[in-house]
């Protein structure tokens, strides 16, 4: 029988292009008319968030290869440059469809009594309320920045929304300015005094008042834009003394990586577009001109506002497992037989209770667990920390490289662990540390676990 060559490129799909097709399938859920309106809008937000991570990690990784002179073919036969070109074309088409769905959904929402509009469409009474909101809430947290020969282009953090302002200054010279849209304020502001429930975007409020920020200057044009930066973890675990510190340092760098995508409102102003592309060192294929509000991830919070329930699915409440009543002794129950929990259909509370009870039970000597994702106030983490403080052996394998989901609370580590060699709690309450504390402090004890995670 003739052998088959399974390495032919035509047998493979490129990983990145395949992922874009997956995201497209998710996006098309936004077009399903039988789905509640805000649930459809959330699909738009989900795919926007997915694209952020895709550019921050996967596309950024390809650009790193290209800039390092690596242009080899992948299993599907595409070179690095060919991948970047096809990704750009596919992503641009996907974003166009994303905004087509978004604008259609917003139009349907308006016919159902929820309006998102420009400041210019607001009534006189509503404009009065907005003026006061701007003066009292927005203006104090704005920082306008001029960019000219003596003031260089400032650093703009990853995924921040900004305004590029073209001005004629007091010396009658044409110049540029920047204003960051503050992330500490709600992106969609509900306007009081309108007949129906009405919202405006925060950046529109700022644009309407740009003359206050650049006093004495003539405003020629204002264009919102948003940056996506390289956020790929860059850790060489074979050539570092302290893997934990190196990972934490790499995480801090993620907000300051090179720009890999520029989204800006569609504009005929080529001067602003050139100003941004030159200062951010971006090519035409890395620029996305968008006919609509930037950063669709804001609709996650919008959909969670009070009074939105008519356009959402009813909240799902997991049921309590029939075999585990609220007051049940979990250890007695699982001693009798194995109990299978079906998540998310059944409540996760028994799992939390099991770890919490184990942390306090004197008969429990050790807890070994794998944690996939951990929230900042996780009751599981609190229980594990309490177990370690109670002298139990606690071993936890934590997913460290969940690219876009890793934050400051990615790891938990006790400042003092009485189980470590040489550590002692003295009768007077003071703590004595030994050689084991040095091993823990330098993360030598964690090196094998983190090495495997990062691989």
C-alpha positions in Angstrom: 0.0 0.0 0.0 1.3 3.4 -0.9 2.4 5.5 2.1 0.8 8.9 2.7 2.9 11.9 3.5 1.1 13.5 6.4 3.3 16.5 6.4 1.9 18.1 3.3 0.9 21.8 4.0 -2.5 21.3 2.4 -3.4 19.0 5.2 -3.1 21.8 7.8 -4.8 25.0 8.7 -2.8 27.9 10.0 -3.4 28.2 13.8 -4.0 32.0 13.8 -6.3 32.0 10.8 -8.2 29.1 12.3 -8.6 31.0 15.5 -10.0 34.0 13.6 -12.6 31.7 12.0 -13.5 30.5 15.5 -14.0 34.1 16.7 -16.1 34.7 13.6 -18.4 31.9 14.5 -18.8 33.5 18.0 -19.5 36.9 16.4 -22.3 35.4 14.2 -24.2 34.6 17.4 -24.9 38.3 17.6 -27.0 38.0 14.4 -29.4 35.4 15.9 -32.7 37.2 16.1 -34.2 34.8 18.7 -31.5 35.8 21.2 -32.3 38.7 23.6 -30.9 42.0 22.4 -28.3 42.6 25.1 -27.1 39.0 24.9 -26.4 39.6 21.2 -24.6 42.8 22.1 -22.5 40.8 24.6 -21.4 38.5 21.8 -20.0 41.6 20.0 -18.2 42.5 23.3 -16.8 39.0 23.7 -15.3 38.9 20.2 -13.9 42.4 20.7 -12.2 41.2 23.9 -11.0 38.1 22.1 -9.4 40.2 19.3 -7.6 42.3 21.9 -5.9 39.3 23.3 -5.3 37.9 19.9 -3.3 41.0 18.8 -1.6 41.4 22.2 -0.2 37.8 22.2 -0.4 35.9 18.9 0.0 38.8 16.4 2.6 40.4 18.6 4.5 37.1 18.7 4.6 37.0 14.9 5.8 40.6 14.6 8.6 39.7 17.1 9.6 36.8 14.8 9.5 39.0 11.7 11.6 41.7 13.3 14.1 39.1 14.5 14.6 38.0 10.8 12.6 34.8 11.2 10.4 34.0 8.2 10.1 30.3 8.1 7.0 28.5 7.0 4.6 26.9 9.4 2.9 23.5 9.0 0.3 25.0 6.6 3.1 26.4 4.4 2.7 30.1 5.3 5.7 32.3 6.1 5.6 34.6 9.0 5.0 37.6 6.7 2.3 35.8 4.8 0.5 35.0 8.1 0.6 38.6 9.1 -0.8 39.7 5.8 -3.6 37.2 5.9 -4.4 37.9 9.5 -4.7 41.6 8.7 -7.1 41.0 5.8 -9.2 38.6 7.8 -9.3 40.7 11.0 -10.3 43.9 9.0 -13.2 42.1 7.5 -14.2 40.7 10.9 -14.2 44.1 12.5 -16.4 45.5 9.7 -18.9 42.7 10.4 -18.6 43.3 14.1 -19.7 46.9 13.8 -22.4 46.1 11.3 -24.0 43.8 13.9 -23.3 46.3 16.7 -25.0 49.3 15.0 -28.0 47.1 14.0 -28.4 46.0 17.6 -28.1 49.6 19.0 -30.8 50.6 16.5 -33.1 47.8 17.7 -32.4 48.9 21.3 -33.5 52.4 20.5 -36.8 51.1 19.2 -37.2 49.3 22.5 -36.7 52.4 24.7 -32.9 52.5 25.2 -31.0 55.2 23.2 -27.3 55.6 22.7 -26.7 58.9 20.9 -24.4 61.8 20.2 -24.3 64.8 22.6 -25.7 66.9 19.8 -28.9 64.9 19.9 -29.6 65.5 23.6 -32.4 67.9 24.6 -31.6 71.3 26.2 -32.5 70.0 29.6 -30.2 67.0 29.1 -27.4 69.2 27.8 -27.6 71.2 31.1 -27.2 68.1 33.1 -24.3 67.0 30.9 -22.5 70.3 31.3 -22.7 70.0 35.1 -21.5 66.4 34.9 -18.5 67.5 32.8 -17.6 70.3 35.2 -18.0 68.3 38.4 -16.9 64.8 37.4 -15.1 64.6 34.1 -13.0 67.8 33.9 -11.0 67.3 37.1 -9.6 63.9 35.9 -8.5 65.1 32.4 -4.9 65.8 31.4 -4.5 67.5 28.0 -1.0 67.0 26.4 0.4 69.1 23.6 2.8 67.4 21.2 5.3 69.6 19.4 9.1 70.1 18.9 9.7 70.7 22.6 7.1 68.1 23.9 7.6 64.6 22.5 4.8 62.1 21.9 3.9 60.6 25.4 3.7 57.0 26.3 0.1 55.7 26.0 -0.8 52.6 27.9 -2.2 49.4 26.4 -5.9 49.4 25.6 -6.4 53.0 26.6 -8.9 55.2 24.7 -7.5 58.6 23.7 -8.4 61.6 21.6 -6.1 63.1 19.0 -6.7 66.8 18.8 -5.6 69.0 15.8 -5.3 72.6 16.9 -4.0 76.0 15.9 -2.1 77.3 18.9 -1.8 80.8 20.3 1.2 81.4 18.0 -1.0 80.7 15.0 0.9 77.4 14.4 -0.8 74.1 13.5 -0.1 71.5 16.2 -1.4 68.3 17.8 -2.6 67.5 21.3 -3.7 64.3 23.1 -6.3 63.7 25.8 -6.7 60.3 27.5 -10.3 59.3 28.1 -10.3 58.4 31.9 -10.9 54.7 32.5 -12.0 55.5 36.1 -15.3 56.9 34.8 -18.2 55.0 33.2 -17.8 54.8 29.5 -21.5 55.1 28.8 -23.1 57.9 30.8 -26.8 57.9 31.4 -28.3 61.3 30.8 -30.9 62.6 33.2 -33.9 64.6 32.0 -34.6 62.8 28.7 -37.9 61.2 27.8 -36.5 57.8 27.3 -33.5 56.1 28.8 -30.6 57.8 27.1 -26.8 57.3 27.1 -23.9 59.1 25.6 -20.2 58.0 25.3 -17.8 59.6 27.6 -15.4 60.6 24.8 -18.3 62.5 23.1 -18.7 64.6 26.3 -15.0 65.4 26.2 -15.0 66.2 22.5 -17.8 68.7 23.0 -15.7 70.5 25.6 -12.3 70.3 24.1 -12.1 74.1 23.8 -11.9 74.2 27.6 -8.9 71.9 27.6 -6.9 73.8 25.0 -7.7 77.3 26.1 -6.9 80.0 23.5 -6.4 77.4 20.7 -8.6 76.8 17.7 -9.8 73.2 17.5 -9.7 71.9 13.9 -10.5 68.2 14.5 -10.8 65.6 17.2 -10.4 61.9 16.5 -10.8 59.1 19.1 -8.2 56.3 18.9 -7.2 53.2 20.9 -3.9 51.3 21.1 -3.2 47.6 21.5 0.3 46.8 22.6 2.5 43.7 22.6 1.7 41.9 25.8 3.3 38.5 25.2 5.2 37.1 28.1 8.9 37.1 27.3 10.6 34.9 29.8 13.8 32.8 29.2 13.4 30.2 31.9 16.8 28.7 31.0 18.8 31.8 31.8 17.5 33.4 35.0 18.3 33.1 38.7 14.8 33.7 39.9 11.9 32.6 37.7 9.2 34.1 39.8 10.7 37.6 39.8 11.4 37.4 36.1 7.8 36.5 35.4 6.5 39.4 37.5 8.9 41.8 35.8 7.7 40.5 32.4 4.1 41.1 33.5 4.9 44.7 34.4 6.4 45.2 31.0 3.2 44.0 29.2 1.5 47.4 29.6 4.5 49.1 27.9 5.1 46.8 24.9 5.4 48.0 21.3 2.1 49.0 19.6 0.7 46.2 17.4 -2.7 47.7 16.5 -4.3 51.2 16.2 -8.0 51.6 16.1 -9.4 55.0 15.2 -12.7 56.5 14.2 -13.0 56.6 10.5 -11.8 60.1 9.4 -10.8 62.0 6.3 -8.2 63.7 8.3 -5.0 62.2 6.9 -2.8 64.5 9.1 -4.0 62.9 12.3 -3.7 59.4 10.9 -0.2 60.1 9.7 0.7 61.8 13.0 -0.4 58.6 15.0 1.1 56.0 12.6 4.5 57.8 12.5 4.7 58.2 16.3 3.6 54.7 17.0 5.6 53.1 14.2 2.7 51.3 12.7 2.1 50.2 9.1 -1.2 50.6 7.2 -2.2 47.0 7.8 -2.0 47.6 11.6 -4.5 50.5 11.4 -8.2 49.8 11.8 -10.5 52.7 10.8 -13.8 52.1 12.5 -17.2 53.5 11.7 -18.6 53.4 15.3 -17.6 53.7 19.0 -14.2 52.2 19.7 -13.7 49.4 22.3 -16.9 47.3 22.2 -15.9 45.6 25.4 -17.6 48.5 27.2 -20.9 46.8 26.5 -20.2 44.2 29.1 -20.8 46.8 31.9 -23.6 48.4 29.9 -25.5 45.1 29.8 -25.1 44.7 33.6 -26.7 48.1 34.5 -29.9 48.0 36.5 -33.2 47.7 34.6 -31.7 45.9 31.6 -33.2 42.5 32.5 -36.0 42.6 29.8 -33.3 42.3 27.1 -31.2 39.6 28.8 -31.7 35.9 29.6 -32.9 35.2 33.2 -30.0 34.8 35.5 -29.0 31.2 35.8 -28.9 29.9 39.4 -27.1 26.6 39.9 -29.0 24.1 41.9 -27.8 22.6 45.2 -26.7 18.9 44.6 -29.4 16.7 45.9 -26.8 14.4 47.6 -25.3 17.3 49.5 -27.8 19.4 51.5 -26.5 22.7 52.9 -25.8 21.4 56.4 -24.2 18.1 55.2 -20.9 16.7 56.5 -19.0 16.5 53.3 -16.4 14.1 54.6 -19.1 11.7 55.7 -20.9 12.0 52.4 -17.8 11.2 50.2 -16.7 8.5 52.6 -19.8 6.6 51.7 -19.4 7.0 47.9 -18.0 9.2 45.2 -20.2 12.2 44.3 -20.0 13.7 40.8 -20.8 17.4 40.5 -22.0 18.9 37.2 -20.8 22.5 36.8 -22.2 25.0 36.1 -25.6 23.3 36.5 -24.9 22.4 40.1 -23.5 24.8 42.6 -19.8 25.1 43.2 -20.4 25.9 46.9 -19.7 22.2 48.0 -16.2 22.5 46.5 -15.5 25.7 48.4 -16.9 24.2 51.6 -14.8 21.0 51.2 -11.5 23.1 50.9 -12.6 25.4 53.8 -13.5 22.4 56.1 -10.3 20.7 55.2 -8.3 23.8 56.1 -9.7 23.6 59.7 -10.0 19.9 60.2 -7.1 18.6 62.4 -7.2 15.2 60.7 -6.3 16.7 57.3 -2.5 16.7 56.9 -2.1 17.9 53.3 -4.1 19.6 50.5 -2.9 19.3 46.9 -4.8 21.2 44.2 -4.7 22.6 40.7 -6.1 26.1 40.2 -6.9 27.2 36.7 -8.1 30.8 37.2 -8.1 32.6 40.5 -10.0 35.8 41.4 -8.5 38.4 43.6 -10.9 37.6 46.5 -11.1 33.8 45.9 -12.5 31.9 49.0 -10.5 28.9 47.7 -7.3 30.9 48.0 -8.3 32.2 51.5 -9.0 28.6 52.7 -5.7 27.3 51.3 -3.8 30.1 53.0 -5.6 29.3 56.2 -4.7 25.7 55.9 -1.0 26.5 55.5 -1.1 28.8 58.5 -2.6 25.8 60.4 0.5 23.8 59.7 -0.9 21.7 56.8 1.1 20.8 53.7 -0.4 22.8 50.9 0.7 22.3 47.3 -1.0 24.2 44.5 -0.3 24.2 40.8 -1.3 27.6 39.4 -1.7 28.4 35.7 0.6 31.3 35.3 0.6 31.9 31.6 -3.1 32.7 31.0 -1.9 35.6 28.8 -4.5 38.3 28.9 -6.0 37.1 32.3 -2.9 37.4 34.5 -2.9 40.4 36.8 -1.4 41.6 40.0 -3.2 38.9 42.0 -1.8 36.0 39.9 0.0 34.4 42.7 -0.5 34.1 46.4 2.5 33.4 48.7 2.7 33.5 52.5 5.2 35.9 54.0 5.9 33.4 56.8 5.2 29.7 56.7 5.9 27.7 59.9 6.3 24.5 58.0 9.5 25.7 56.3 12.8 24.3 57.5 14.2 26.6 60.2 11.1 28.7 60.6 9.7 28.8 64.2 6.9 30.7 66.0 8.5 31.7 69.3 6.5 31.7 72.6 6.6 35.6 72.6 4.8 35.6 69.2 7.9 36.6 67.2 8.9 34.8 64.0 12.3 33.2 63.5 13.4 32.3 59.9 15.9 29.8 58.7 17.5 28.5 55.5 14.2 27.3 54.2 12.9 30.8 54.2 15.7 31.8 51.9 14.9 29.0 49.5 11.2 30.1 49.5 12.1 33.7 49.1 14.2 33.1 46.1 11.6 30.7 44.7 14.0 27.9 44.3 11.3 25.6 45.7 8.9 26.7 43.0 11.2 26.4 40.0 10.1 22.9 38.8 6.4 23.8 39.1 6.7 27.1 37.2 9.0 25.6 34.6 6.4 23.1 33.8 3.6 25.7 33.7 5.4 28.0 31.4 6.3 25.1 29.0 
